[in-house]
Amino acid sequence: MAQYANLTVEQVHEKLQRGDDFRLIDVREPHEHAVARIEGAELLPLSRANEWVGTLPADQEIVFFCHHGGRSAQVAAFLAGQRGFGRVANMLGGINEWSIRVDPAIARY
């Protein structure tokens, strides 16, 4: 069974700061995204995954996040296990942890 990586918010922040080539995907819903968001992240709501999951390239590094990390872990596990993606990761603690440890200006809800 293929595995996905778990990255801390600090590790993801470092990747962004270095300019690493990866996609940061927010799987929260639009109403959550309106409250708090990470600059540069793409919004692909989990509720519409059947519309976008087939468009993701299996060879690109992708980091998923949500509010606390549960929904993004489900997406990462699905892509690694069912689709054979080798470069997917879940951001532990989600945007809530990002707000605490990286950018306190981002609203917590």
DRENDO-1510 file (C-alpha; in Angstrom, 1 decimal, always signed):
<recs>
REC; n; res; u; v; w
REC; 1; MET; +0.0; +0.0; +0.0 .
REC; 2; ALA; +1.4; +3.3; -1.0 .
REC; 3; GLN; +2.0; +5.8; +1.7 .
REC; 4; TYR; +1.7; +9.6; +1.8 .
REC; 5; ALA; +3.9; +12.0; +3.8 .
REC; 6; ASN; +2.9; +14.0; +6.8 .
REC; 7; LEU; +4.5; +17.5; +6.8 .
REC; 8; THR; +4.4; +20.0; +9.7 .
REC; 9; VAL; +3.2; +23.5; +8.9 .
REC; 10; GLU; +6.8; +24.7; +9.4 .
REC; 11; GLN; +8.0; +22.2; +6.8 .
REC; 12; VAL; +5.4; +23.4; +4.3 .
REC; 13; HIS; +6.2; +27.1; +5.1 .
REC; 14; GLU; +9.9; +26.3; +4.4 .
REC; 15; LYS; +9.0; +24.7; +1.1 .
REC; 16; LEU; +7.1; +27.9; +0.1 .
REC; 17; GLN; +9.9; +30.2; +1.3 .
REC; 18; ARG; +12.5; +28.2; -0.8 .
REC; 19; GLY; +10.2; +28.3; -3.8 .
REC; 20; ASP; +10.0; +24.5; -4.1 .
REC; 21; ASP; +8.0; +23.2; -7.1 .
REC; 22; PHE; +4.8; +21.8; -5.6 .
REC; 23; ARG; +1.1; +22.4; -5.4 .
REC; 24; LEU; -0.5; +23.5; -2.2 .
REC; 25; ILE; -4.2; +22.5; -2.3 .
REC; 26; ASP; -6.8; +23.5; +0.2 .
REC; 27; VAL; -9.6; +20.9; +0.3 .
REC; 28; ARG; -11.9; +23.0; +2.6 .
REC; 29; GLU; -15.2; +24.4; +1.4 .
REC; 30; PRO; -15.6; +27.9; -0.1 .
REC; 31; HIS; -17.2; +29.4; +3.0 .
REC; 32; GLU; -14.1; +28.2; +5.1 .
REC; 33; HIS; -11.7; +29.6; +2.5 .
REC; 34; ALA; -13.5; +33.0; +2.7 .
REC; 35; VAL; -12.6; +33.1; +6.5 .
REC; 36; ALA; -9.0; +32.0; +6.3 .
REC; 37; ARG; -6.6; +31.2; +3.5 .
REC; 38; ILE; -2.9; +30.6; +2.8 .
REC; 39; GLU; -1.5; +32.8; +0.0 .
REC; 40; GLY; -0.7; +30.8; -3.1 .
REC; 41; ALA; -2.9; +27.8; -2.2 .
REC; 42; GLU; -5.5; +26.4; -4.6 .
REC; 43; LEU; -9.0; +25.8; -3.4 .
REC; 44; LEU; -10.3; +22.4; -4.5 .
REC; 45; PRO; -13.2; +21.5; -2.1 .
REC; 46; LEU; -13.4; +17.9; -1.0 .
REC; 47; SER; -17.1; +18.0; -1.6 .
REC; 48; ARG; -16.3; +18.4; -5.4 .
REC; 49; ALA; -13.4; +15.9; -5.5 .
REC; 50; ASN; -15.1; +13.8; -8.1 .
REC; 51; GLU; -14.7; +16.8; -10.4 .
REC; 52; TRP; -11.0; +17.5; -9.9 .
REC; 53; VAL; -9.3; +14.4; -8.6 .
REC; 54; GLY; -8.8; +13.0; -12.1 .
REC; 55; THR; -7.1; +16.2; -13.2 .
REC; 56; LEU; -4.2; +16.0; -10.8 .
REC; 57; PRO; -0.8; +14.9; -12.3 .
REC; 58; ALA; +0.5; +11.8; -10.6 .
REC; 59; ASP; +4.1; +12.9; -11.0 .
REC; 60; GLN; +3.8; +16.3; -9.3 .
REC; 61; GLU; +4.4; +16.9; -5.6 .
REC; 62; ILE; +1.1; +17.9; -4.0 .
REC; 63; VAL; +0.5; +19.0; -0.4 .
REC; 64; PHE; -3.1; +19.0; +0.9 .
REC; 65; PHE; -4.5; +20.8; +3.8 .
REC; 66; CYS; -7.9; +21.5; +5.4 .
REC; 67; HIS; -9.0; +23.0; +8.8 .
REC; 68; HIS; -7.3; +20.5; +11.1 .
REC; 69; GLY; -5.8; +17.8; +8.8 .
REC; 70; GLY; -8.5; +15.1; +8.7 .
REC; 71; ARG; -10.0; +15.8; +5.3 .
REC; 72; SER; -6.7; +16.4; +3.6 .
REC; 73; ALA; -5.3; +13.1; +5.1 .
REC; 74; GLN; -8.3; +11.3; +3.4 .
REC; 75; VAL; -7.4; +12.8; +0.1 .
REC; 76; ALA; -3.7; +12.1; +0.4 .
REC; 77; ALA; -4.5; +8.5; +1.5 .
REC; 78; PHE; -6.8; +8.0; -1.5 .
REC; 79; LEU; -4.4; +9.3; -4.0 .
REC; 80; ALA; -1.5; +7.3; -2.6 .
REC; 81; GLY; -3.4; +4.1; -2.1 .
REC; 82; GLN; -5.9; +4.0; -4.9 .
REC; 83; ARG; -4.3; +6.1; -7.6 .
REC; 84; GLY; -0.6; +5.2; -7.0 .
REC; 85; PHE; +0.5; +8.8; -6.4 .
REC; 86; GLY; +4.0; +8.8; -4.9 .
REC; 87; ARG; +4.5; +12.5; -4.1 .
REC; 88; VAL; +1.5; +13.5; -2.0 .
REC; 89; ALA; +1.5; +14.9; +1.5 .
REC; 90; ASN; -0.9; +16.0; +4.3 .
REC; 91; MET; -0.1; +19.2; +6.2 .
REC; 92; LEU; -0.6; +18.2; +9.9 .
REC; 93; GLY; -2.9; +20.4; +11.9 .
REC; 94; GLY; -4.2; +22.2; +8.8 .
REC; 95; ILE; -4.8; +25.9; +8.5 .
REC; 96; ASN; -5.6; +26.1; +12.3 .
REC; 97; GLU; -2.0; +25.0; +13.1 .
REC; 98; TRP; -0.7; +27.3; +10.3 .
REC; 99; SER; -2.4; +30.2; +12.1 .
REC; 100; ILE; -0.8; +29.3; +15.4 .
REC; 101; ARG; +2.7; +28.5; +14.3 .
REC; 102; VAL; +3.3; +30.4; +11.0 .
REC; 103; ASP; +1.0; +33.3; +10.4 .
REC; 104; PRO; -1.1; +34.6; +13.4 .
REC; 105; ALA; -2.7; +37.1; +11.1 .
REC; 106; ILE; -4.8; +34.3; +9.6 .
REC; 107; ALA; -8.1; +34.0; +11.3 .
REC; 108; ARG; -8.9; +30.9; +13.4 .
REC; 109; TYR; -12.4; +29.5; +13.4 .
</recs>
